[in-house]
Amino acid sequence: MRFNHGILLTGVTLAALAAVAGCKKKEQDAQTGGYQQGGQPYGQQQPYGQQPQQPYGQQPQGTAPPPATAPPPATTPPPAGTAAQPIDASMAAAATPILQGLSQQWVVAGAKPLGNPAAANFAQGQVLEVPIQLNPGRCYTIVAAGVPPIAEVNLQLIVSAPLPGLAPVLAQDTDAGATAVIGKKPDCYKWALLVAAPAKVVMTVANGSGMAALQVYEK
């Protein structure tokens, strides 16, 4: 029997090549874990409904950024000299003990309260005006007090109608702090004219805000 050495050599060569190719495929399968599908290894697909994770702080493509929230409007304090909000005297109970203490300390003996206390809620710089009538031969003491956080209260006694030769501001306190007094004993503010005149007590909260009250005494 005669063998064809050319055919035998070709068969051996093809078998060797097939063995090498099989080994390479096994190595690739071991590295990828199986078949490739869509550019990702089989079995490592993205979970259904879960978007690919974006880098921190980066919006996903096609997603609009959230709308900006407008800052709250700034609160503007009322202009200085505007009127405070009057309140009933019964709501000024916090200031009542302070007013009573001032009265005992500074009001002359025999003076009587002229009406009820006047009170208001103040923003800084606001004023409360209380009209009174100045009678001939009478003298007056005015006490005022602010409740913390009010830190400065000022008082003025002002004539309402201009009078010849008379300054509009008749008297004012010289105290610093949350209390003020006009007409301290042993003296009081005496109305020296022989006719009655309309006037007003002006209380200003110069520092702080909150509730303040005043009381006028006449003798």
C-alpha positions as CSV (number, residue, x, y, z in Angstrom):
1,M,0.0,0.0,0.0
2,R,1.3,3.4,-0.9
3,F,0.6,6.6,1.2
4,N,0.3,10.0,-0.2
5,H,2.6,12.0,2.0
6,G,1.2,15.4,0.7
7,I,-2.3,14.6,1.8
8,L,-1.2,13.3,5.1
9,L,0.9,16.4,5.9
10,T,-2.1,18.7,5.0
11,G,-4.4,16.8,7.3
12,V,-2.0,17.1,10.2
13,T,-1.6,20.8,9.6
14,L,-5.4,21.4,9.6
15,A,-5.8,19.5,12.8
16,A,-3.2,21.5,14.5
17,L,-4.7,24.8,13.4
18,A,-8.2,23.7,14.6
19,A,-6.7,22.8,18.0
20,V,-5.1,26.2,18.4
21,A,-8.3,28.0,17.4
22,G,-10.2,26.0,20.0
23,C,-7.8,26.9,22.7
24,K,-8.0,30.6,21.9
25,K,-11.9,30.5,22.0
26,K,-11.8,28.9,25.4
27,E,-9.4,31.6,26.7
28,Q,-11.8,34.3,25.3
29,D,-14.8,32.6,26.9
30,A,-13.0,32.5,30.2
31,Q,-12.2,36.2,30.0
32,T,-15.7,37.5,28.9
33,G,-17.8,35.0,30.8
34,G,-19.7,33.8,27.7
35,Y,-21.2,35.4,24.6
36,Q,-21.1,39.2,23.9
37,Q,-24.5,40.9,23.4
38,G,-24.8,44.6,22.5
39,G,-21.3,45.4,23.5
40,Q,-21.6,44.0,27.1
41,P,-20.8,40.5,28.4
42,Y,-23.8,38.2,28.6
43,G,-25.2,38.1,32.2
44,Q,-24.0,41.7,32.9
45,Q,-26.8,43.6,31.4
46,Q,-28.1,46.9,33.0
47,P,-31.1,46.0,35.3
48,Y,-34.4,46.7,33.7
49,G,-35.6,50.4,34.3
50,Q,-32.3,51.5,35.8
51,Q,-30.4,54.3,34.1
52,P,-26.7,54.2,33.8
53,Q,-25.1,55.9,36.7
54,Q,-24.0,59.5,36.0
55,P,-20.9,61.1,37.4
56,Y,-21.6,63.1,40.6
57,G,-23.0,66.6,39.9
58,Q,-23.7,65.8,36.2
59,Q,-27.2,66.0,34.8
60,P,-28.3,63.0,32.6
61,Q,-28.3,64.0,28.9
62,G,-31.7,65.4,27.9
63,T,-32.8,66.1,31.5
64,A,-33.7,69.8,32.2
65,P,-32.2,71.3,35.4
66,P,-34.7,72.0,38.3
67,P,-36.2,75.5,38.3
68,A,-34.5,78.1,40.5
69,T,-36.3,79.0,43.7
70,A,-36.8,82.8,44.1
71,P,-35.5,84.2,47.4
72,P,-38.2,85.5,49.8
73,P,-38.9,89.3,49.6
74,A,-36.9,91.5,51.9
75,T,-38.8,93.0,54.8
76,T,-38.6,96.8,54.7
77,P,-38.9,98.6,58.1
78,P,-41.4,101.4,58.2
79,P,-40.0,104.9,57.8
80,A,-39.0,106.7,61.0
81,G,-41.7,109.0,62.3
82,T,-44.6,106.9,61.1
83,A,-47.5,106.1,63.5
84,A,-47.3,103.1,65.8
85,Q,-50.2,100.7,66.1
86,P,-52.3,101.7,69.2
87,I,-53.5,98.9,71.4
88,D,-56.0,98.8,74.3
89,A,-54.6,99.8,77.7
90,S,-55.7,96.4,79.0
91,M,-53.1,94.8,76.7
92,A,-50.3,96.9,78.2
93,A,-50.2,94.9,81.4
94,A,-46.5,94.2,81.0
95,A,-45.7,97.9,81.2
96,T,-48.1,98.7,84.1
97,P,-45.8,97.8,86.9
98,I,-43.0,99.9,85.4
99,L,-45.4,102.9,85.0
100,Q,-46.5,102.6,88.6
101,G,-42.9,102.5,89.8
102,L,-42.1,105.6,87.8
103,S,-45.2,107.4,89.1
104,Q,-44.3,106.7,92.7
105,Q,-40.8,107.9,92.1
106,W,-41.4,111.1,90.1
107,V,-45.0,112.3,90.3
108,V,-45.7,115.1,92.8
109,A,-48.1,114.4,95.6
110,G,-51.7,115.2,94.8
111,A,-51.4,114.7,91.0
112,K,-54.1,112.6,89.4
113,P,-54.0,110.4,86.2
114,L,-55.3,112.3,83.2
115,G,-57.4,109.5,81.5
116,N,-56.2,106.0,81.0
117,P,-52.7,104.8,79.9
118,A,-52.0,105.0,76.2
119,A,-50.1,102.1,74.6
120,A,-49.0,100.9,71.2
121,N,-46.9,98.3,69.4
122,F,-43.8,100.0,67.9
123,A,-41.3,99.3,65.2
124,Q,-38.1,101.2,65.7
125,G,-38.5,104.9,64.9
126,Q,-42.3,104.9,65.1
127,V,-44.3,107.4,67.3
128,L,-47.5,107.5,69.3
129,E,-49.3,110.9,69.7
130,V,-51.7,111.4,72.6
131,P,-53.7,114.7,72.6
132,I,-54.2,116.5,75.9
133,Q,-55.4,120.0,77.0
134,L,-53.2,122.2,79.1
135,N,-55.2,124.2,81.6
136,P,-54.2,127.4,83.3
137,G,-52.5,127.1,86.6
138,R,-52.1,123.3,86.3
139,C,-48.8,121.3,86.2
140,Y,-48.1,118.0,84.4
141,T,-45.9,114.9,84.8
142,I,-45.7,112.3,82.0
143,V,-44.2,108.9,82.5
144,A,-43.4,106.3,79.7
145,A,-41.9,102.9,79.6
146,G,-41.1,100.3,76.9
147,V,-41.0,96.6,77.3
148,P,-37.9,94.7,76.2
149,P,-36.5,94.5,73.6
150,I,-37.2,98.2,73.4
151,A,-34.0,100.0,74.6
152,E,-34.7,103.7,74.1
153,V,-37.9,105.7,74.6
154,N,-38.2,109.5,74.1
155,L,-41.0,111.9,75.2
156,Q,-41.9,115.3,74.0
157,L,-44.7,117.7,75.0
158,I,-45.7,119.8,72.0
159,V,-48.3,122.5,71.6
160,S,-50.7,121.6,68.8
161,A,-51.4,125.1,67.6
162,P,-48.6,127.7,67.1
163,L,-48.6,130.4,69.7
164,P,-46.8,133.7,69.3
165,G,-43.5,133.7,71.2
166,L,-43.8,130.1,72.2
167,A,-41.7,127.2,70.9
168,P,-43.7,124.2,69.6
169,V,-41.7,121.8,71.9
170,L,-42.7,122.8,75.4
171,A,-40.7,120.1,77.3
172,Q,-38.8,116.8,76.6
173,D,-37.2,114.1,78.6
174,T,-33.4,113.9,79.1
175,D,-33.2,110.2,80.2
176,A,-31.5,107.4,78.4
177,G,-33.0,104.0,78.3
178,A,-36.4,102.3,78.0
179,T,-38.2,104.8,80.4
180,A,-38.8,108.5,80.1
181,V,-40.2,111.2,82.4
182,I,-41.3,114.8,81.8
183,G,-41.9,117.0,84.9
184,K,-40.1,115.1,87.6
185,K,-40.8,116.0,91.2
186,P,-40.2,118.1,93.2
187,D,-41.3,120.1,90.2
188,C,-43.7,119.4,87.3
189,Y,-44.3,121.1,84.0
190,K,-46.5,124.1,84.7
191,W,-48.7,125.7,82.1
192,A,-48.2,129.4,82.8
193,L,-50.6,131.0,80.3
194,L,-54.0,132.2,81.4
195,V,-55.8,130.3,78.6
196,A,-56.2,126.6,77.9
197,A,-54.3,125.3,74.9
198,P,-54.4,122.0,72.9
199,A,-51.2,120.0,73.1
200,K,-50.0,116.5,72.4
201,V,-47.6,114.0,74.0
202,V,-45.3,112.4,71.5
203,M,-43.6,109.1,72.5
204,T,-40.9,107.7,70.1
205,V,-39.2,104.4,70.3
206,A,-35.7,105.3,69.1
207,N,-34.1,101.9,69.6
208,G,-35.8,98.5,69.5
209,S,-39.3,97.4,68.9
210,G,-42.3,96.1,70.9
211,M,-44.9,97.5,73.2
212,A,-44.6,100.8,75.1
213,A,-47.1,102.8,77.2
214,L,-47.4,106.2,78.8
215,Q,-49.5,107.9,81.5
216,V,-50.2,111.7,82.0
217,Y,-50.7,113.1,85.5
218,E,-52.2,116.6,86.2
219,K,-52.2,118.6,89.4
